[in-house]
Amino acid sequence: MFRKGYILVLTLALLVTVGAKKKDDSSEEELKDMVVVSMESIVSLNELVTELTSRLVKNTLAVEETLQKVEQLRTSLTEEITNLNNKINYLEEHLIIDLNE
């Protein structure tokens, strides 16, 4: 099985090489230009992916930081509401007691 695949690959490579040699120089130059343009596109896309990944990481960190701040504010607000309720209850109890005395 491996030999058949190996022979097939070698045969295809030979056909491509023979076909390429039969073509004129302008076709070879066109192919070289296409390869260069493709490589430049790959480099450009790689840079874009790197930039987008960096932005995604920054945004993810910013969202995470914001969620932490929201949770801190929620906790703080809950504590403040509890304190205010305790003070209101205390005042109500003392005002009622003072009025009844």
Solvent accessible surface area in square Angstrom, and as a share of the most:
residue,aa,sasa,rsa
1,M,199,0.89
2,F,166,0.69
3,R,192,0.70
4,K,152,0.64
5,G,34,0.33
6,Y,120,0.46
7,I,105,0.53
8,L,106,0.53
9,V,94,0.54
10,L,93,0.46
11,T,60,0.35
12,L,95,0.47
13,A,52,0.40
14,L,114,0.57
15,L,111,0.55
16,V,107,0.61
17,T,64,0.37
18,V,63,0.36
19,G,29,0.27
20,A,46,0.36
21,K,161,0.68
22,K,165,0.70
23,K,114,0.48
24,D,88,0.46
25,D,114,0.59
26,S,65,0.42
27,S,32,0.21
28,E,81,0.36
29,E,92,0.41
30,E,107,0.48
31,L,85,0.42
32,K,104,0.44
33,D,82,0.42
34,M,122,0.54
35,V,85,0.49
36,V,77,0.44
37,V,88,0.51
38,S,57,0.37
39,M,114,0.51
40,E,108,0.48
41,S,52,0.33
42,I,115,0.58
43,V,86,0.50
44,S,53,0.34
45,L,106,0.53
46,N,96,0.49
47,E,111,0.50
48,L,91,0.45
49,V,91,0.52
50,T,86,0.50
51,E,76,0.34
52,L,106,0.53
53,T,72,0.42
54,S,50,0.32
55,R,135,0.49
56,L,118,0.58
57,V,78,0.45
58,K,136,0.58
59,N,92,0.47
60,T,72,0.42
61,L,105,0.52
62,A,53,0.41
63,V,87,0.50
64,E,92,0.41
65,E,94,0.42
66,T,76,0.44
67,L,112,0.56
68,Q,103,0.46
69,K,113,0.48
70,V,63,0.36
71,E,88,0.40
72,Q,123,0.55
73,L,124,0.62
74,R,142,0.52
75,T,65,0.38
76,S,53,0.34
77,L,110,0.55
78,T,80,0.47
79,E,101,0.45
80,E,94,0.42
81,I,87,0.44
82,T,69,0.40
83,N,71,0.36
84,L,100,0.50
85,N,75,0.38
86,N,85,0.44
87,K,126,0.53
88,I,88,0.45
89,N,76,0.39
90,Y,125,0.48
91,L,102,0.51
92,E,90,0.40
93,E,103,0.46
94,H,71,0.32
95,L,104,0.52
96,I,101,0.51
97,I,90,0.45
98,D,88,0.45
99,L,148,0.74
100,N,119,0.61
101,E,163,0.73
